[in-house]
Amino acid sequence: MSTIKQTLDELMTADGAVCTAIVDSTSGMILGSAGSGVDIEVAAAGNTEVFRSKMKTMRALGLNDTIDDMLITLGKQYHIIRPSASKEGVFIYFVLDKSKSNLAMARRKVQDADKGLDF
């Protein structure tokens, strides 16, 4: 099992990693972060709204399912949001440089990081 810091440090070893954070979606507060290049405080708060909105929509549609991850593809970046399997209401936020990263490998790295995360 990994601490929050160890998890973030491991994510930052991915090709093209820009920054990452672990966020409490009930408050929008960052539990830990690493990297730079994005205002992580603003990103955490904004993506908390994305996370909450998707959860609300799933409830409204009566979907009895879970989110593996959410991907936002920008011109130059990938933004991955992955709800934590071990801690309800927490998500991993990961930003990558699109030109330097492999999306499939990045998604796998986030999945593995989530499995090892210990709160």
C-alpha positions in Angstrom: 0.0 0.0 0.0 1.2 3.5 -0.8 0.8 6.8 0.9 -0.7 9.8 -0.9 2.8 11.2 -1.5 4.1 7.9 -2.8 1.1 7.5 -5.1 1.5 11.0 -6.5 5.3 10.6 -7.0 4.6 7.3 -8.9 2.1 9.0 -11.2 4.6 11.7 -12.0 7.0 9.1 -13.4 4.6 8.6 -16.4 5.8 9.9 -19.8 4.3 13.3 -20.3 3.1 13.8 -16.7 2.5 17.5 -15.9 0.8 17.4 -12.5 -1.5 15.3 -10.4 -3.6 15.6 -7.3 -5.9 13.6 -5.0 -9.1 15.5 -4.3 -11.9 15.2 -1.8 -15.0 15.7 -3.9 -17.2 16.7 -1.0 -15.2 19.8 -0.4 -13.1 20.3 -3.5 -10.0 20.3 -1.3 -6.7 18.8 -2.4 -5.4 16.0 -0.2 -2.0 16.0 -2.0 -0.5 17.2 -5.2 2.6 17.0 -7.3 4.0 18.7 -10.4 3.3 22.1 -11.9 2.0 23.8 -15.0 -1.6 23.9 -14.0 -3.2 25.9 -11.2 -4.0 22.7 -9.3 -6.2 24.5 -6.7 -8.5 25.9 -9.5 -8.4 22.5 -11.4 -9.3 20.6 -8.3 -12.3 22.8 -7.5 -13.5 22.8 -11.1 -13.1 19.1 -11.6 -15.0 18.5 -8.4 -17.9 20.1 -10.2 -17.4 17.8 -13.2 -17.2 14.8 -10.9 -20.4 15.7 -9.0 -22.3 16.5 -12.2 -21.5 13.1 -13.7 -22.5 11.3 -10.5 -25.8 13.4 -10.4 -26.5 12.6 -14.1 -25.9 8.9 -13.5 -28.4 8.9 -10.6 -31.0 10.8 -12.7 -30.6 8.2 -15.5 -31.0 5.4 -13.0 -27.7 3.9 -14.0 -26.6 1.3 -11.6 -22.9 1.4 -12.5 -19.6 2.9 -11.5 -17.2 5.3 -13.3 -13.8 3.8 -14.2 -12.4 7.1 -15.2 -13.3 10.3 -17.1 -11.1 11.7 -19.9 -11.0 15.3 -21.0 -9.0 15.7 -24.2 -7.6 19.1 -24.9 -5.5 20.3 -27.8 -2.3 19.8 -25.9 -3.2 17.9 -22.8 -5.1 14.9 -21.4 -6.9 15.3 -18.1 -7.9 12.0 -16.4 -10.3 11.9 -13.4 -10.5 8.6 -11.6 -12.8 8.0 -8.6 -10.9 6.1 -5.9 -12.1 2.6 -5.4 -10.9 2.6 -1.8 -12.2 5.9 -0.6 -15.7 7.1 -1.6 -15.8 10.8 -2.6 -12.2 11.0 -3.5 -10.7 11.1 -7.0 -7.3 11.2 -8.6 -6.8 14.0 -11.1 -3.9 13.6 -13.6 -2.7 16.0 -16.3 -0.5 14.9 -19.1 1.2 16.5 -22.1 -0.6 15.0 -25.0 2.5 15.0 -27.3 4.7 13.2 -24.8 2.3 10.7 -23.3 0.7 7.4 -24.1 -2.9 7.6 -23.1 -3.4 3.8 -22.6 -0.4 3.6 -20.4 -1.4 6.7 -18.4 -4.9 5.3 -17.7 -3.3 2.0 -16.6 -0.9 3.9 -14.3 -3.7 5.8 -12.7 -5.7 2.5 -12.2 -2.6 0.8 -10.6 -2.0 3.9 -8.4 -5.6 3.8 -7.2 -5.3 0.1 -6.3 -2.3 0.8 -4.2 -3.5 3.9 -2.5 -3.9 3.7 1.3 -5.8 6.3 3.2 
